[in-house]
Structures are given as C-alpha cells and as structure tokens.
Amino acid sequence: MIFHNVLDIAEIVRQLQEESRVIDPEDLAHISPYLTEHIRRFGEYRSANSRLTPSSWR
C-alpha cells in the first residue's frame, strides 16, 4: 500500500511539473505515503461467524 501511494504521489508531482507548476521541496517534505487515519492495522475486525469457536467449524 505504501509503495502504491509513493507511485501515486510521484505521478501527481510529475503532472503538476508538466503544467509548469512550481513544486517546493519543503511542501513535499510534509507528504507521507504512510497514511494511518482511516486504517485500523491491529484491531476490531468482526465477522458474521465471530461467535463460533474453532471446534464449531469442523
């Protein structure tokens, strides 16, 4: 996911430069490909069968 974000950011910067927009390196320093706002890496995943124990699956 991070790699994909880096590619997207690089493509957008390239397009802006082709439009003769000036890209300040200081602005780029504030962009992170590691977005964490809406991602729960470690928690609260539920499924319809969450009440079943492993022996119930057999």
CNS distance restraints for C-alpha pairs under 8 A (distance, minus, plus):
assign (resid   1 and name CA) (resid   5 and name CA) 6.25 0.50 0.50
assign (resid   2 and name CA) (resid   6 and name CA) 6.24 0.50 0.50
assign (resid   2 and name CA) (resid  33 and name CA) 5.44 0.50 0.50
assign (resid   2 and name CA) (resid  34 and name CA) 5.67 0.50 0.50
assign (resid   3 and name CA) (resid   7 and name CA) 6.35 0.50 0.50
assign (resid   3 and name CA) (resid  33 and name CA) 7.63 0.50 0.50
assign (resid   4 and name CA) (resid   8 and name CA) 6.25 0.50 0.50
assign (resid   5 and name CA) (resid   9 and name CA) 6.10 0.50 0.50
assign (resid   5 and name CA) (resid  33 and name CA) 5.21 0.50 0.50
assign (resid   5 and name CA) (resid  34 and name CA) 7.76 0.50 0.50
assign (resid   6 and name CA) (resid  10 and name CA) 6.09 0.50 0.50
assign (resid   6 and name CA) (resid  33 and name CA) 5.59 0.50 0.50
assign (resid   7 and name CA) (resid  11 and name CA) 6.13 0.50 0.50
assign (resid   8 and name CA) (resid  12 and name CA) 6.24 0.50 0.50
assign (resid   9 and name CA) (resid  13 and name CA) 6.20 0.50 0.50
assign (resid   9 and name CA) (resid  33 and name CA) 7.79 0.50 0.50
assign (resid  10 and name CA) (resid  14 and name CA) 6.10 0.50 0.50
assign (resid  11 and name CA) (resid  15 and name CA) 6.18 0.50 0.50
assign (resid  12 and name CA) (resid  16 and name CA) 6.20 0.50 0.50
assign (resid  13 and name CA) (resid  17 and name CA) 6.20 0.50 0.50
assign (resid  13 and name CA) (resid  23 and name CA) 7.47 0.50 0.50
assign (resid  14 and name CA) (resid  18 and name CA) 6.26 0.50 0.50
assign (resid  15 and name CA) (resid  19 and name CA) 6.42 0.50 0.50
assign (resid  16 and name CA) (resid  20 and name CA) 6.63 0.50 0.50
assign (resid  16 and name CA) (resid  21 and name CA) 5.39 0.50 0.50
assign (resid  16 and name CA) (resid  22 and name CA) 7.79 0.50 0.50
assign (resid  16 and name CA) (resid  23 and name CA) 7.76 0.50 0.50
assign (resid  17 and name CA) (resid  21 and name CA) 5.08 0.50 0.50
assign (resid  17 and name CA) (resid  22 and name CA) 6.54 0.50 0.50
assign (resid  17 and name CA) (resid  23 and name CA) 7.06 0.50 0.50
assign (resid  23 and name CA) (resid  27 and name CA) 7.44 0.50 0.50
assign (resid  23 and name CA) (resid  28 and name CA) 7.78 0.50 0.50
assign (resid  24 and name CA) (resid  28 and name CA) 6.75 0.50 0.50
assign (resid  25 and name CA) (resid  29 and name CA) 6.30 0.50 0.50
assign (resid  26 and name CA) (resid  30 and name CA) 7.16 0.50 0.50
assign (resid  27 and name CA) (resid  31 and name CA) 7.24 0.50 0.50
assign (resid  35 and name CA) (resid  39 and name CA) 7.84 0.50 0.50
assign (resid  36 and name CA) (resid  40 and name CA) 7.73 0.50 0.50
assign (resid  40 and name CA) (resid  44 and name CA) 7.66 0.50 0.50
assign (resid  46 and name CA) (resid  50 and name CA) 6.29 0.50 0.50
assign (resid  52 and name CA) (resid  56 and name CA) 5.83 0.50 0.50
assign (resid  52 and name CA) (resid  57 and name CA) 7.26 0.50 0.50
assign (resid  53 and name CA) (resid  57 and name CA) 7.14 0.50 0.50
assign (resid  54 and name CA) (resid  58 and name CA) 7.56 0.50 0.50
